[in-house]
Amino acid sequence: MTMFRKTLIDLLLNNPMSLKQISRAVDESPGQIEDDLNHLVRSLKHTEYKAVIEPASCRACGFEFSEGNGKQTFQMPIVP
């Protein structure tokens, strides 16, 4: 799995992607990718790279979802 995490660095370098996009690009389940990304973020402390994680947002209204574990169901606020 270490080699796969190194390929994730190449995939994500200057190319922000969502979990779903990464999952499709490497043909792995989102759950497996999430585990690998969590490990990768911890491992990056020992490299010259830095992870930048942007919060998920609604495409329609721009609402930014709070940080969660990714397994929660979120609701957008109702805006007039």
N, CA, C and O atoms as CSV, one atom per row, in Angstrom:
chain,resi,resn,atom,element,x,y,z
A,1,MET,N,N,0.819,-1.196,0.000
A,1,MET,CA,C,0.000,0.000,0.000
A,1,MET,C,C,0.868,1.268,0.000
A,1,MET,O,O,0.393,2.329,-0.406
A,2,THR,N,N,2.113,1.182,0.441
A,2,THR,CA,C,2.986,2.353,0.474
A,2,THR,C,C,3.179,2.924,-0.928
A,2,THR,O,O,3.149,4.141,-1.111
A,3,MET,N,N,3.373,2.064,-1.906
A,3,MET,CA,C,3.577,2.537,-3.274
A,3,MET,C,C,2.340,3.293,-3.749
A,3,MET,O,O,2.469,4.311,-4.428
A,4,PHE,N,N,1.148,2.815,-3.405
A,4,PHE,CA,C,-0.087,3.486,-3.814
A,4,PHE,C,C,-0.160,4.881,-3.214
A,4,PHE,O,O,-0.591,5.817,-3.886
A,5,ARG,N,N,0.249,5.035,-1.976
A,5,ARG,CA,C,0.211,6.352,-1.336
A,5,ARG,C,C,1.166,7.311,-2.033
A,5,ARG,O,O,0.877,8.503,-2.138
A,6,LYS,N,N,2.282,6.813,-2.505
A,6,LYS,CA,C,3.209,7.670,-3.249
A,6,LYS,C,C,2.582,8.107,-4.564
A,6,LYS,O,O,2.804,9.233,-5.009
A,7,THR,N,N,1.807,7.239,-5.188
A,7,THR,CA,C,1.141,7.640,-6.429
A,7,THR,C,C,0.048,8.658,-6.144
A,7,THR,O,O,-0.273,9.476,-7.007
A,8,LEU,N,N,-0.532,8.622,-4.942
A,8,LEU,CA,C,-1.520,9.642,-4.567
A,8,LEU,C,C,-0.881,11.027,-4.538
A,8,LEU,O,O,-1.514,12.005,-4.936
A,9,ILE,N,N,0.351,11.121,-4.077
A,9,ILE,CA,C,1.045,12.410,-4.067
A,9,ILE,C,C,1.151,12.933,-5.492
A,9,ILE,O,O,0.840,14.095,-5.754
A,10,ASP,N,N,1.587,12.083,-6.412
A,10,ASP,CA,C,1.703,12.494,-7.816
A,10,ASP,C,C,0.354,12.904,-8.396
A,10,ASP,O,O,0.263,13.876,-9.146
A,11,LEU,N,N,-0.685,12.162,-8.046
A,11,LEU,CA,C,-2.027,12.444,-8.552
A,11,LEU,C,C,-2.552,13.783,-8.047
A,11,LEU,O,O,-3.193,14.524,-8.792
A,12,LEU,N,N,-2.278,14.093,-6.781
A,12,LEU,CA,C,-2.860,15.280,-6.158
A,12,LEU,C,C,-1.971,16.523,-6.234
A,12,LEU,O,O,-2.424,17.625,-5.926
A,13,LEU,N,N,-0.738,16.360,-6.632
A,13,LEU,CA,C,0.183,17.482,-6.692
A,13,LEU,C,C,-0.324,18.522,-7.690
A,13,LEU,O,O,-0.409,18.262,-8.890
A,14,ASN,N,N,-0.657,19.702,-7.172
A,14,ASN,CA,C,-1.193,20.810,-7.971
A,14,ASN,C,C,-2.463,20.441,-8.731
A,14,ASN,O,O,-2.756,21.024,-9.775
A,15,ASN,N,N,-3.213,19.478,-8.210
A,15,ASN,CA,C,-4.437,19.027,-8.861
A,15,ASN,C,C,-5.462,18.646,-7.795
A,15,ASN,O,O,-5.655,17.460,-7.532
A,16,PRO,N,N,-6.127,19.633,-7.174
A,16,PRO,CA,C,-7.093,19.316,-6.119
A,16,PRO,C,C,-8.206,18.403,-6.642
A,16,PRO,O,O,-8.736,18.613,-7.733
A,17,MET,N,N,-8.543,17.405,-5.858
A,17,MET,CA,C,-9.593,16.460,-6.240
A,17,MET,C,C,-10.422,16.102,-5.018
A,17,MET,O,O,-9.937,16.130,-3.887
A,18,SER,N,N,-11.669,15.769,-5.266
A,18,SER,CA,C,-12.537,15.286,-4.194
A,18,SER,C,C,-12.276,13.794,-3.988
A,18,SER,O,O,-11.637,13.139,-4.811
A,19,LEU,N,N,-12.779,13.280,-2.882
A,19,LEU,CA,C,-12.646,11.853,-2.588
A,19,LEU,C,C,-13.255,11.026,-3.723
A,19,LEU,O,O,-12.686,10.018,-4.143
A,20,LYS,N,N,-14.398,11.457,-4.202
A,20,LYS,CA,C,-15.080,10.737,-5.279
A,20,LYS,C,C,-14.252,10.760,-6.572
A,20,LYS,O,O,-14.174,9.751,-7.273
A,21,GLN,N,N,-13.641,11.894,-6.883
A,21,GLN,CA,C,-12.816,11.988,-8.084
A,21,GLN,C,C,-11.587,11.083,-7.990
A,21,GLN,O,O,-11.219,10.417,-8.958
A,22,ILE,N,N,-10.961,11.067,-6.817
A,22,ILE,CA,C,-9.798,10.197,-6.623
A,22,ILE,C,C,-10.215,8.741,-6.774
A,22,ILE,O,O,-9.533,7.951,-7.427
A,23,SER,N,N,-11.343,8.396,-6.162
A,23,SER,CA,C,-11.842,7.030,-6.209
A,23,SER,C,C,-12.044,6.566,-7.651
A,23,SER,O,O,-11.681,5.445,-8.008
A,24,ARG,N,N,-12.620,7.429,-8.468
A,24,ARG,CA,C,-12.834,7.079,-9.878
A,24,ARG,C,C,-11.517,6.974,-10.638
A,24,ARG,O,O,-11.346,6.081,-11.468
A,25,ALA,N,N,-10.589,7.883,-10.357
A,25,ALA,CA,C,-9.320,7.918,-11.087
A,25,ALA,C,C,-8.475,6.676,-10.849
A,25,ALA,O,O,-7.772,6.222,-11.752
A,26,VAL,N,N,-8.536,6.121,-9.636
A,26,VAL,CA,C,-7.692,4.962,-9.310
A,26,VAL,C,C,-8.486,3.669,-9.189
A,26,VAL,O,O,-7.926,2.620,-8.871
A,27,ASP,N,N,-9.786,3.742,-9.443
A,27,ASP,CA,C,-10.660,2.559,-9.425
A,27,ASP,C,C,-10.589,1.811,-8.093
A,27,ASP,O,O,-10.405,0.595,-8.054
A,28,GLU,N,N,-10.740,2.566,-7.007
A,28,GLU,CA,C,-10.802,2.000,-5.657
A,28,GLU,C,C,-12.051,2.530,-4.966
A,28,GLU,O,O,-12.626,3.528,-5.401
A,29,SER,N,N,-12.469,1.875,-3.905
A,29,SER,CA,C,-13.644,2.333,-3.173
A,29,SER,C,C,-13.310,3.614,-2.397
A,29,SER,O,O,-12.175,3.799,-1.959
A,30,PRO,N,N,-14.306,4.499,-2.231
A,30,PRO,CA,C,-14.062,5.719,-1.444
A,30,PRO,C,C,-13.572,5.416,-0.029
A,30,PRO,O,O,-12.765,6.170,0.515
A,31,GLY,N,N,-14.045,4.335,0.572
A,31,GLY,CA,C,-13.609,3.965,1.919
A,31,GLY,C,C,-12.124,3.649,1.965
A,31,GLY,O,O,-11.419,4.064,2.885
A,32,GLN,N,N,-11.653,2.910,0.965
A,32,GLN,CA,C,-10.226,2.575,0.900
A,32,GLN,C,C,-9.403,3.837,0.665
A,32,GLN,O,O,-8.349,4.016,1.276
A,33,ILE,N,N,-9.877,4.705,-0.213
A,33,ILE,CA,C,-9.172,5.948,-0.503
A,33,ILE,C,C,-9.128,6.825,0.746
A,33,ILE,O,O,-8.102,7.442,1.031
A,34,GLU,N,N,-10.217,6.885,1.480
A,34,GLU,CA,C,-10.258,7.694,2.701
A,34,GLU,C,C,-9.214,7.217,3.709
A,34,GLU,O,O,-8.522,8.029,4.324
A,35,ASP,N,N,-9.103,5.911,3.877
A,35,ASP,CA,C,-8.086,5.356,4.786
A,35,ASP,C,C,-6.679,5.732,4.322
A,35,ASP,O,O,-5.839,6.146,5.120
A,36,ASP,N,N,-6.441,5.582,3.026
A,36,ASP,CA,C,-5.119,5.902,2.479
A,36,ASP,C,C,-4.809,7.394,2.607
A,36,ASP,O,O,-3.677,7.766,2.918
A,37,LEU,N,N,-5.804,8.245,2.370
A,37,LEU,CA,C,-5.584,9.687,2.490
A,37,LEU,C,C,-5.280,10.085,3.930
A,37,LEU,O,O,-4.405,10.916,4.174
A,38,ASN,N,N,-5.999,9.493,4.884
A,38,ASN,CA,C,-5.730,9.795,6.291
A,38,ASN,C,C,-4.293,9.421,6.657
A,38,ASN,O,O,-3.609,10.176,7.347
A,39,HIS,N,N,-3.846,8.273,6.201
A,39,HIS,CA,C,-2.471,7.857,6.469
A,39,HIS,C,C,-1.478,8.763,5.749
A,39,HIS,O,O,-0.440,9.123,6.304
A,40,LEU,N,N,-1.802,9.126,4.515
A,40,LEU,CA,C,-0.929,9.993,3.738
A,40,LEU,C,C,-0.741,11.351,4.409
A,40,LEU,O,O,0.374,11.870,4.467
A,41,VAL,N,N,-1.826,11.922,4.913
A,41,VAL,CA,C,-1.744,13.218,5.584
A,41,VAL,C,C,-0.802,13.138,6.782
A,41,VAL,O,O,-0.006,14.051,7.005
A,42,ARG,N,N,-0.886,12.057,7.550
A,42,ARG,CA,C,0.032,11.874,8.685
A,42,ARG,C,C,1.467,11.695,8.216
A,42,ARG,O,O,2.397,12.202,8.843
A,43,SER,N,N,1.647,10.982,7.124
A,43,SER,CA,C,2.992,10.706,6.610
A,43,SER,C,C,3.651,11.927,5.987
A,43,SER,O,O,4.879,12.005,5.936
A,44,LEU,N,N,2.866,12.871,5.517
A,44,LEU,CA,C,3.430,14.045,4.852
A,44,LEU,C,C,4.261,14.905,5.791
A,44,LEU,O,O,5.052,15.733,5.339
A,45,LYS,N,N,4.088,14.718,7.092
A,45,LYS,CA,C,4.886,15.481,8.061
A,45,LYS,C,C,6.374,15.232,7.868
A,45,LYS,O,O,7.203,16.060,8.246
A,46,HIS,N,N,6.707,14.098,7.282
A,46,HIS,CA,C,8.099,13.704,7.116
A,46,HIS,C,C,8.618,13.971,5.692
A,46,HIS,O,O,9.664,13.452,5.301
A,47,THR,N,N,7.883,14.777,4.929
A,47,THR,CA,C,8.286,15.081,3.553
A,47,THR,C,C,8.260,16.590,3.339
A,47,THR,O,O,7.960,17.357,4.254
A,48,GLU,N,N,8.577,16.995,2.129
A,48,GLU,CA,C,8.528,18.418,1.797
A,48,GLU,C,C,7.129,18.866,1.369
A,48,GLU,O,O,6.920,20.043,1.079
A,49,TYR,N,N,6.178,17.943,1.328
A,49,TYR,CA,C,4.813,18.248,0.901
A,49,TYR,C,C,3.923,18.633,2.082
A,49,TYR,O,O,4.205,18.290,3.230
A,50,LYS,N,N,2.846,19.352,1.774
A,50,LYS,CA,C,1.871,19.743,2.788
A,50,LYS,C,C,0.475,19.521,2.214
A,50,LYS,O,O,0.200,19.909,1.079
A,51,ALA,N,N,-0.389,18.909,2.982
A,51,ALA,CA,C,-1.764,18.675,2.535
A,51,ALA,C,C,-2.609,19.924,2.788
A,51,ALA,O,O,-2.552,20.519,3.864
A,52,VAL,N,N,-3.382,20.304,1.792
A,52,VAL,CA,C,-4.331,21.402,1.934
A,52,VAL,C,C,-5.710,20.791,1.724
A,52,VAL,O,O,-6.047,20.350,0.625
A,53,ILE,N,N,-6.498,20.771,2.785
A,53,ILE,CA,C,-7.813,20.148,2.731
A,53,ILE,C,C,-8.864,21.241,2.799
A,53,ILE,O,O,-8.957,21.972,3.785
A,54,GLU,N,N,-9.652,21.342,1.744
A,54,GLU,CA,C,-10.687,22.356,1.672
A,54,GLU,C,C,-12.023,21.738,2.076
A,54,GLU,O,O,-12.302,20.589,1.733
A,55,PRO,N,N,-12.855,22.495,2.807
A,55,PRO,CA,C,-14.153,21.955,3.215
A,55,PRO,C,C,-15.070,21.759,2.014
A,55,PRO,O,O,-14.992,22.494,1.029
A,56,ALA,N,N,-15.927,20.769,2.111
A,56,ALA,CA,C,-16.912,20.537,1.058
A,56,ALA,C,C,-17.888,21.702,1.020
A,56,ALA,O,O,-18.203,22.298,2.050
A,57,SER,N,N,-18.362,22.018,-0.174
A,57,SER,CA,C,-19.314,23.113,-0.302
A,57,SER,C,C,-20.385,22.748,-1.319
A,57,SER,O,O,-20.180,21.919,-2.206
A,58,CYS,N,N,-21.521,23.387,-1.161
A,58,CYS,CA,C,-22.649,23.182,-2.064
A,58,CYS,C,C,-22.370,23.932,-3.364
A,58,CYS,O,O,-21.993,25.103,-3.337
A,59,ARG,N,N,-22.550,23.270,-4.485
A,59,ARG,CA,C,-22.320,23.918,-5.775
A,59,ARG,C,C,-23.368,24.979,-6.068
A,59,ARG,O,O,-23.078,25.965,-6.745
A,60,ALA,N,N,-24.588,24.788,-5.563
A,60,ALA,CA,C,-25.686,25.704,-5.864
A,60,ALA,C,C,-25.603,27.012,-5.081
A,60,ALA,O,O,-25.786,28.089,-5.648
A,61,CYS,N,N,-25.327,26.920,-3.768
A,61,CYS,CA,C,-25.387,28.140,-2.947
A,61,CYS,C,C,-24.053,28.530,-2.322
A,61,CYS,O,O,-23.918,29.629,-1.785
A,62,GLY,N,N,-23.059,27.633,-2.388
A,62,GLY,CA,C,-21.752,27.947,-1.825
A,62,GLY,C,C,-21.615,27.658,-0.338
A,62,GLY,O,O,-20.558,27.925,0.234
A,63,PHE,N,N,-22.646,27.122,0.307
A,63,PHE,CA,C,-22.590,26.791,1.727
A,63,PHE,C,C,-21.443,25.819,1.974
A,63,PHE,O,O,-21.314,24.814,1.273
A,64,GLU,N,N,-20.600,26.119,2.979
A,64,GLU,CA,C,-19.491,25.233,3.332
A,64,GLU,C,C,-19.899,24.347,4.495
A,64,GLU,O,O,-20.336,24.832,5.539
A,65,PHE,N,N,-19.753,23.047,4.303
A,65,PHE,CA,C,-20.098,22.095,5.341
A,65,PHE,C,C,-19.007,22.075,6.407
A,65,PHE,O,O,-17.824,22.244,6.110
A,66,SER,N,N,-19.426,21.865,7.652
A,66,SER,CA,C,-18.443,21.808,8.731
A,66,SER,C,C,-17.640,20.522,8.610
A,66,SER,O,O,-18.054,19.568,7.951
A,67,GLU,N,N,-16.491,20.519,9.257
A,67,GLU,CA,C,-15.657,19.316,9.218
A,67,GLU,C,C,-16.389,18.183,9.910
A,67,GLU,O,O,-17.018,18.375,10.951
A,68,GLY,N,N,-16.301,17.038,9.338
A,68,GLY,CA,C,-16.913,15.857,9.922
A,68,GLY,C,C,-16.058,14.664,9.576
A,68,GLY,O,O,-14.961,14.797,9.034
A,69,ASN,N,N,-16.568,13.519,9.893
A,69,ASN,CA,C,-15.782,12.329,9.581
A,69,ASN,C,C,-16.126,11.774,8.204
A,69,ASN,O,O,-15.646,10.707,7.822
A,70,GLY,N,N,-16.956,12.496,7.464
A,70,GLY,CA,C,-17.280,12.061,6.117
A,70,GLY,C,C,-18.382,11.033,6.064
A,70,GLY,O,O,-18.879,10.722,4.982
A,71,LYS,N,N,-18.775,10.500,7.193
A,71,LYS,CA,C,-19.810,9.481,7.212
A,71,LYS,C,C,-21.137,10.033,7.746
A,71,LYS,O,O,-22.129,9.311,7.839
A,72,GLN,N,N,-21.136,11.310,8.090
A,72,GLN,CA,C,-22.342,11.922,8.619
A,72,GLN,C,C,-23.198,12.467,7.483
A,72,GLN,O,O,-22.687,12.744,6.398
A,73,THR,N,N,-24.483,12.621,7.724
A,73,THR,CA,C,-25.367,13.258,6.772
A,73,THR,C,C,-25.502,14.709,7.192
A,73,THR,O,O,-25.802,15.009,8.348
A,74,PHE,N,N,-25.281,15.592,6.259
A,74,PHE,CA,C,-25.352,17.010,6.549
A,74,PHE,C,C,-26.594,17.594,5.899
A,74,PHE,O,O,-27.097,17.070,4.905
A,75,GLN,N,N,-27.078,18.681,6.471
A,75,GLN,CA,C,-28.189,19.408,5.872
A,75,GLN,C,C,-27.752,20.836,5.657
A,75,GLN,O,O,-27.111,21.438,6.518
A,76,MET,N,N,-28.101,21.376,4.505
A,76,MET,CA,C,-27.803,22.772,4.236
A,76,MET,C,C,-28.846,23.611,4.946
A,76,MET,O,O,-29.982,23.170,5.123
A,77,PRO,N,N,-28.475,24.820,5.356
A,77,PRO,CA,C,-29.477,25.698,5.966
A,77,PRO,C,C,-30.452,26.167,4.880
A,77,PRO,O,O,-30.104,26.242,3.702
A,78,ILE,N,N,-31.648,26.473,5.297
A,78,ILE,CA,C,-32.639,27.001,4.358
A,78,ILE,C,C,-32.414,28.500,4.273
A,78,ILE,O,O,-32.465,29.208,5.279
A,79,VAL,N,N,-32.167,28.965,3.077
A,79,VAL,CA,C,-31.914,30.386,2.887
A,79,VAL,C,C,-33.055,31.010,2.090
A,79,VAL,O,O,-33.556,30.412,1.138
A,80,PRO,N,N,-33.465,32.226,2.487
A,80,PRO,CA,C,-34.577,32.874,1.779
A,80,PRO,C,C,-34.194,33.317,0.375
A,80,PRO,O,O,-35.022,33.877,-0.343
